[in-house]
């Protein structure tokens, strides 16, 4: 696990395997955002911005104290992608 410090903002990029699409339909984008909103209740983080593209995504996020960016992303991606 990477060392982390509370209060840092992370630019997270996630790409589909082999650059395959991860968002196939318009509803997939909305489902991702809804899952992120729900996850914020269980693993608190601040989401400052996002860009969802068909084959990848960018997030600017800051995990709340005691949370790791790795755990937040793992939980989010397992739920949605």
N, C-alpha and C positions, 0 to 999 in steps of 0.2 A: 504494500500500500504506500502511496506517495505521502510524504509529510505534508500536513496542512496546518494552516493557522486560522483561527477564528477571524471573521470579518473580511476575508479576502473575496474579491469578485473574480469569478472564473469565466473564461470564454470556452465553452464546451462545443465540440463538433462531433457529430456521429454520422457515419456514412453507411449506406447499405453494402452488404457483401458484394464484392465485384462491381461496386457502384450501381447495383440494382436499385430500383425504386423501392422506397419504404412507405411512401404515401401513394396509393394507387387510385384513390377516388377522393372527391372533394370532402366527403364525410370523414375520411381518415385524418385530415388536418384538424377538424373540429374535435374528433375523438381524442387526439393527442392533447389538445389544449384543455379539454375537460378532465382528462386523467391527471394532467399537471396540477390543475386547480384542486382536485381531490387529494392528490399526494401532499400538497402543501399543508393540509390539515394533520397528516401523520408524520411527516418528516419536514418540518418547517424550513423554508428557504425563500429568499426574495428573488423574483424573476424581473430583471431590468429590461430585457429585450429578447426577441427571438426572430429567427428567419427559418421558415419551414419550406424546403425545396423538395421536389419529387424524390430525389435520391439521397438527400442528407438534410441535416438541421444544424442550426447554430443557436446556442442559448447563452445569455449573460446572466449568471446566477450567483447568489451568495448564500451558502448554507448558514442556517442559524447556529449559534454556539452549540457545540457538542455534536453537530451533524457533519458528515464528510460529503464532499462533492461526489465521490465514488458511490457511496450508498444511495444518495439521492438519484443519481443517474441510473444505477442498477435497478432501483425500484421502479422508476419511470419507464425505462425501456422494456423491462420484463412485462409490465402491465399492458403496454401498448404495441410495441413493435414485435 
